[in-house]
């Protein structure tokens, strides 16, 4: 009987370590950039948006790079194919770079991230070039305590929840052909935990933004009514 492939390899450890390193960097930046008296909630929001920005601008940007510039003259298994040429395959699986290895590891759970999937690439183009810079801007607004941060946090949170749905919704409706759910680590750690972060935390931010923005709007409406009544009287 053939031996089962090793579940946890050096690439697995490196990939998880790099992700934790990004989170540690976000926490470290919060200790230096934010006032010591900042609330724990504000610090958590700051750490999340720094981590979010680093994930988009480093990890997911690397996915786009390999999707466009790492290739092999072999028949593509992706449908539809990038640039409409099935004779050439693109994606992280055709590179030996360290971050490409990370995506090869994640592709064990979702094969679309190993070979350039057009739908995933389109979502990541928006995520990297719009979501990443927006997350950076939000961190600066949080640092300065600007009230408009709540609106832009809502915009980004909504976009990320929608992006998650457009990443996995088609898979669920088509029978999970690209997802590997039979392995506990790939299912619960790679697919559910890591992707769930971009649902649960943006959802929390939307709730927080609601309770910050709605009372402010209602207060302004009451002030406007009072001012109008004064004019009438």
N, C-alpha and C positions, 0 to 999 in steps of 0.2 A: 504494500500500500504506500502511495506517495505521501511524503510528509506535508502537512498543512503549512502554508506560508506564514512567516513570522508576523504576528499582529502588530507588535511594537518594535520598530526598527530605529536605527540612528536618525533616519529622516523624520520619523514620527516625533522623536524627542526634540530634534532641532526645530521642527515646525511649531510645536507647542511652546517651546522655550522662546522663540521669536515673538509669538503672540503675547506671552506673558511679559516679555521685555517692553513691548509697546505700551502695555498697561502700566508697568512700573515707571516708564518715562513720563506718561501722562500724570501719574501721581506725583512724581518728583517735580514736574513743572508746576503743579498746583501749589506745592510747598514754597516755591520761590516767587511765583507770579501773583498769588492772591494775598490779600491782607490776612494777618493772623486771626483777626476777629471775624472772618467770614463764616457764615453758617455752614453746617455740615451739608445741608441740601444744596447750597450754591456750590460748595466744593465738589460734591458728587456730580452735579451737572457740568461743571468745568472739566473734571476728569473724563467724563463720558465723551464730551465733544472733542477733547484733545485726542483721546483714544480713537474716536470715530474718524477724525481727520487723518491721523496716522495710518489707520487701516485703509482708508480710501486712497490716500496719496502715495502710499508705499506698497502695500500688499496688492490692492486691486489695480493700481496703476501698472504694477509689474505683470499682472494677468493680461492687461490690454497690450502691453509691449510684446509679450510672448505670442499673443493671439495674432498680432500683425507681422511680427518679424522673425519668429521661430517657425521654420517650415521643413517639410520633407517631401521629396518627389514621389510620394506614394498616394494611392487612391484614398480620398478623404471618406471617413465614415460619418461625418457630420452632414445632416440634411436640414435646411439647405446649406450649401458649402460657401465658405467665405470667398467673395469675389466671383462666385459662380463657376469656379474651376475645380471640378472634382479630381483632377489629376494631381493636385498639390494639397497636402494637409498642413494646417497651421495649428499652433497651440503650444502650451507649456511642456507637453510630453516630448517635444522635439528639441528641448534644450537641456543642458547639463548645469545651468546656472543654479546657485543656491535657492533663490526664490522660485525658480521653476520647479525645483524638487519639492518645495512646499505645496505648490499647486498640484503636482503629481500625487502627493500624499492625499490632499483633499479630494482629488478626482477618484480615489478609491471609493468614496461615498457618493459622489455625483460626477459621472464621467464627462459631463458637459464642460467641466473646468480643466480637463486635460487637453482636449482637442477643441479648437475654437468653435463654440456654438454661437451662431449668429444672433439669436435672441438674447443670450446672456451677454454677449459683447455689446449689444445696443443698450442694455440696461446699465452696464458698467461704464459706458461712455458718459452717460448722464451723471452717474454716481461719482466718478472720478473728477470730471471737469466742472461740475456744478456742486454736487454734494460735498466734496472735499474742501474746496475753498469756502463754501458757506459755513461749514463746521469750524474752520479756522476763524472766520469773522465772528461767529457766535461766541467763541472762547474769549475774544477781545471784548465783546459787549458785556459778557458776564464779568470779566475782570474789572471793567469800568462801572458796572452796576447800571447799565443803560436799560431803561424800561422797554425799549423796542426789542430787546432780546427775546421776549416772550413770543412775539409774532413770528420772528424768524426761526425760533426753535420749533414752533408749530408747523411752519412750512417744511422744514427739514424732516421732522418726525413723520409728518404725513407722507412725504415723498419716500421715506425709507420703508414705511409699512407697505405702501403701494408697490415699491420695488420688490419687497419680499414676496408679495402675492403674485406679481408677474413672473417671478423666478420659479416659484413652486406650484402656483395654481395650474398652469398648463400640464405640469407633470402629474399632479393628482388626478386631473380630469382625463388624462390619457393612459393611466395605469402604471405610473412610476417606472417607465422603461429605463430612465437614466439614473435612478436612485438605487443605491445598494442598502436595503433595509434589513437584510438577514444577519448582519454582523452588529453586535451590540454597540461597539465603539463607534463605528461609522454612523449608525442610526442615532444613538443618544448623545454622543459627544460632538461629532462633526456636523450632523444635520440638524438635530433638534436643539442642542444647547447653544452652539455658536450662532446659528441663524435665529434662534429664539431671542437672543439678546437684542437683536434689531427689531423685535416686535414688542417685547415687554418694556424695555427702557423707553423707546419712543412713545409707547402708549402711556407710560407714567408721565412723561414730559407733557403730553397733550392734556392730561388731567390737571397737572400743575398750572399750565398756561391758561386753561379754562378758568380756574379759580383766581387767577391774577387779572385776566383781561375783562371777564364779564362784570365783576363788581366795579371795575374802573369805568367801564362804559355806562353802567347803570347810574353811577354817581354823577357822571357828566350829564346824563339825560336829566337827572333830578335838578342839577344846577341850572341847566338850560330852561327847564320848566319854571323854576323859581325866578329866573331873570325875566322871562316872558310875563310872568304874573306881576312882577314889579312894574314893568313897562305899562301894563294895562291899568294898574291901580295908580 
